[in-house]
Amino acid sequence: MKNFGKFLLAGALLMALPVTLAQKPAASGVPAYNVAQETTFSGVIKEVKEYQCPVTGTVGAHISVAADFTTLEVHLAPAKFLKDYDIVLKQGDRVTIRGIRFEFDGKPAILARTVTSGQSTFTFRDPKGRPEW
């Protein structure tokens, strides 16, 4: 009976692990996603890049977008997510982005929930702001 109790405890701990990992705090300087703070803006992609990202904790996909007399660094998702779903954004594309603004490394940035390019809308976060990846 003691071993059965230990087995149940171990199972419960293993089941709680994904929930604990999913609730990790946002990276330093990166706000938690709050849909009440969402804004929509349009612009032209100046650069598409991948680099180790503090937002996703992995190699992330990013676009620099010229909008409203400024350039914004848009954090999309892990680069693998874009590759897995054949999401292609290119320099020169006109895009509309829905997300939240924040400042990162002293520069304006966006955590994207959706990006629309042409007739395609790509979703990176669900309606509550939780990552789709």
N, C-alpha and C positions, 0 to 999 in steps of 0.2 A: 504494500500500500504506500510506503514511503517513496518508493521509486516512481510510482504512478503520479504522486504529487509533484515530484521533481520534474517529471516529464511534462506535466501540464504547465508548470512554471516556465520551463525552458521554451515550450511552444508559445506561450503568451508573450514572452520576451522577444522571440523571433518575429512574431506577428506585429509587435509594436515598433520594431526597428524601421520599416519603411516609413511609418508615420513620423517617427522622430527625425529621420533624415529629410523628409519632405518639409519639415517645419524649421529647417535651419535658418538662422537669422540672416538678414540681407547683408551683403558685403559692406565693409566700412565705407560710408559715404554714399551708399546706394539705398534709396528709400524703399520701404515695402510698397508694393503696388496697391494704390488706392483708386478705385474706379471713380470716386467722387472728384478726383483731381484730373480726370481725363480731359484732353483737349484734342482738337483735330487741326492739322495744318497740311499745306501742300508745298511742294518744292521739286527741285531737280536733283537727282543723284549725281554727286560730284566724284564719289569714290566708293568702291565696294571692297571690303577687307575682312580678313579673319585674323584674330589674335587671341592670346590667352586673356580671357575676360573675367573681371571680378564679379560681374552680374550673374553669369551662368556657371562660373567655376570651372569652365572648360574652354576649349578653343571656340570662340563665339563668332557669329556672323554680324557684321556691322555695315551700315551705310552712312556716308557723310552727305547731308542734304542741305542745299542752299535754299533758305526760306526766310522771308521777312528780313532781309538785309543782314542775315547772320548764317553761319553754317552750324548745323546741329549734328552731333554724333548720335546715331540711332542704334540702340542695342536691340537686336532681333531675337536670336535664339542660338543654341549651340550650332556650329557649322554643320554638324552631322544631320541635324533636324532638317535643314534646308536641302541637303543632298538627298536624304531619304524621301522627301516629298517633291523632289524636282522643282524647288522654288528657285527661280532665276531672276535676279534683279541686276540691271546693268547701268553703267555710267551713262548719263544722259536721259534715263527714264524719268518721266514726270510721275510723281507718286503723291498719294494722300495717306497720311499716317495718323492713326488714332493711338494715343498713349499718354503717358505722364511725363512732364518735364522735370528735370532735376539738374543739379550742377555736379559735374564729376571732374576731378583734377583741374578745377578752376574754369571749366568750359561748359557751355550749355549742352545738355544731352537729353535723350528721350528713351524711355522704356516703351517699346512698341507693343500694342495689343494686336492691331491690324495694320497691314500695308496694302493699299490698292495701287496697282500699276496696270494701266490700260483697262481691260475687261476683267482682270483677275484680282481677287482680294485674298490675301494670305493672312491667316490667323495664327498668332503666336501665343496668345493668352485667351482663356475662356472669358465669358461675360463678367466673372467675378475677379478677373485679373490673375488667375492662377496659370502658371506656364503650361502649355500644351505638350511640352517635351518632357 
